[in-house]
Amino acid sequence: MTKKNNDIEITAGKPIYGGKCLSEYEGKKVMLERALPGEKVVAYIKKKKKGYIEASAKEILERSPHRIESECKYYPTCGGCKLRDVDYDYQTWIKEEVVRDCVERIGKVKDYKFLPIVKADNSSHYRNKMEFTFSEERYYMSKDEPFDQDNFSLGFHAPKFYSKVIDVEYCYHQPELLNEIYKSLRDILKSSGLEPYNITKHTGFLRYLVIRITTENNVMINLVTKSRELDIISSIADQLKSKHPEIISFMNTINKGLSSTAYGEETILIQGNDIITDFIGDYKFEISSNSFFQVNPDQTHKLYDKIVEFAELKGNENVLDLYCGVGTIAIYINKLVRSVTGFELVEEAVINAQKNAELNSITNCKFVSGDLMNLAKEGEIFKEIFDIIITDPPRDGMHPKVVQSIIDSGVSKIVYVSCNPSTFARDVQLFEMGGYKLKIVQPVDMFPHTYHVETVGLLLKQ
Ligand SMILES: C[S@@+](CC[C@H](N)C(=O)[O-])C[C@H]1O[C@@H](n2cnc3c(N)ncnc32)[C@H](O)[C@@H]1O
């Protein structure tokens, strides 16, 4: 019986986007979570939708040979990793299959070249930025976990719980140095008596902790609090700095509001500099506490090298860099082209991009702020003629109006960088209907142990 909450015995089919397997039960399609292809599982039905069922495995009857022991005691409850108990080669095979499935099933693309995924050399300790949440309400992962008298929790939101946080002492995503600093700061804060935030009552002081590390092991801390208590934060920063001289920036963001984000009304410099400097290839970038910056530095230059390879730059091209963030792609390719024009929604990122260009003595890149959907509607993107377009949209992909304006421009070459293969495939179909052909697809693993995958695609005008 396929009723909600009923258990079914099912064999997991091929992997599809979102960490799921496409399976079948009594002639109905099942999107099955928490199972690997080929595994026989008992799953409970989460939702019945028109045409398919959503189910989640709760017991594995026949294990995949690719399952391994996870070294992390918070896995899988914490939700930060979905594949930590799967061997790395198989993780990357899953990602390849997911990208291929999206391109062929959603994008309806035929006759294209699919390149093997670019794997990561380090599948753990790769992230250069981490965000942790404070809470007065701890999520207990098991009955054996000792009760915390202090009501202090710092870690990750428990899936499906609005207010509860899993108390995390160590995270395999972050480099060892960040784990050490995280532990010291956690100990200082826990013994300080400062109250963690309670999201339901909107009480407490400590809200979020954002830590960044550069490739040269310089560290920036941003403690997000509900109110302005600069003396207290300064004393915490001093205590931490005395143990960890690698900290070159200590910031304090004040978020008095109800929004559950690590952004706030003001960000105050407590100690050191208000920026840290990092490198991609030979180029340096100034990063402020709120800037977007690629989180896996080992893989970023591999991703950007693929963009360069697909674009086959000759040196005389005028390039359009859509969704340019802090200008990293534009700056990375500046010497290989005549000019780059970047467009980006976030004004602060555009200011960073301009500063980054100056920092690297670059004069052939310019950056424009605005919402690309509006700029496309108003005909503002194609005031100049471009030879190549590089586009790197957020997870939702490109607005159809932006896709249409590119098609109307008649540009001959598009390099599409995507962090969501399903919206990539959807947009590729629009480009193919508009007279372009997807020639090559290259998955890149920027986020080991998660189901996320980056894709680079080359589209040529036919
Ligand atoms: C995946 S990031 C790419 C950043 C950059 N290319 C890089 O490699 O670091 C996507 C960027 O698109 C920007 N963005 C999101 N929606 C946008 C919109 N409607 N118009 C312009 N930019 C947008 C985001 O602020 C973000 O910087």
The ligand as an SDF file (V2000), in Angstrom:
LIG
                    3D

 27 29  0  0  0  0  0  0  0  0999 V2000
   27.4710   31.1650   -8.0220 C   0  0  0  0  0  0  0  0  0  0  0  0
   27.8360   32.8200   -7.6470 S   0  0  0  0  0  0  0  0  0  0  0  0
   29.0860   33.1260   -8.8270 C   0  0  0  0  0  0  0  0  0  0  0  0
   30.1300   34.0790   -8.3970 C   0  0  0  0  0  0  0  0  0  0  0  0
   31.4130   34.1580   -9.2200 C   0  0  0  0  0  0  0  0  0  0  0  0
   31.2290   33.9110  -10.6050 N   0  0  0  0  0  0  0  0  0  0  0  0
   32.4970   33.2600   -8.6250 C   0  0  0  0  0  0  0  0  0  0  0  0
   32.9830   32.3230   -9.2870 O   0  0  0  0  0  0  0  0  0  0  0  0
   32.8770   33.4860   -7.4640 O   0  0  0  0  0  0  0  0  0  0  0  0
   26.4210   33.6210   -8.3010 C   0  0  0  0  0  0  0  0  0  0  0  0
   26.4150   35.1270   -8.1760 C   0  0  0  0  0  0  0  0  0  0  0  0
   25.2200   35.6040   -8.8020 O   0  0  0  0  0  0  0  0  0  0  0  0
   24.7580   36.7420   -8.0950 C   0  0  0  0  0  0  0  0  0  0  0  0
   23.3230   36.9290   -8.4420 N   0  0  0  0  0  0  0  0  0  0  0  0
   22.2580   36.2430   -7.9550 C   0  0  0  0  0  0  0  0  0  0  0  0
   21.1150   36.6620   -8.5410 N   0  0  0  0  0  0  0  0  0  0  0  0
   21.4570   37.6240   -9.4280 C   0  0  0  0  0  0  0  0  0  0  0  0
   20.7100   38.4460  -10.3210 C   0  0  0  0  0  0  0  0  0  0  0  0
   19.3910   38.3450  -10.3960 N   0  0  0  0  0  0  0  0  0  0  0  0
   21.3800   39.3400  -11.0820 N   0  0  0  0  0  0  0  0  0  0  0  0
   22.7490   39.4440  -10.9770 C   0  0  0  0  0  0  0  0  0  0  0  0
   23.4970   38.6850  -10.1410 N   0  0  0  0  0  0  0  0  0  0  0  0
   22.8750   37.8010   -9.3770 C   0  0  0  0  0  0  0  0  0  0  0  0
   25.0360   36.3920   -6.6490 C   0  0  0  0  0  0  0  0  0  0  0  0
   25.0920   37.5420   -5.8410 O   0  0  0  0  0  0  0  0  0  0  0  0
   26.3940   35.6630   -6.7500 C   0  0  0  0  0  0  0  0  0  0  0  0
   27.4740   36.5590   -6.5870 O   0  0  0  0  0  0  0  0  0  0  0  0
  1  2  1  0
  2  3  1  0
  2 10  1  0
  3  4  1  0
  4  5  1  0
  5  6  1  0
  5  7  1  0
  7  8  2  0
  7  9  1  0
 10 11  1  0
 11 12  1  0
 11 26  1  0
 12 13  1  0
 13 14  1  0
 13 24  1  0
 14 15  1  0
 14 23  1  0
 15 16  2  0
 16 17  1  0
 17 18  1  0
 17 23  2  0
 18 19  1  0
 18 20  2  0
 20 21  1  0
 21 22  2  0
 22 23  1  0
 24 25  1  0
 24 26  1  0
 26 27  1  0
M  CHG  2   2   1   9  -1
M  END
$$$$
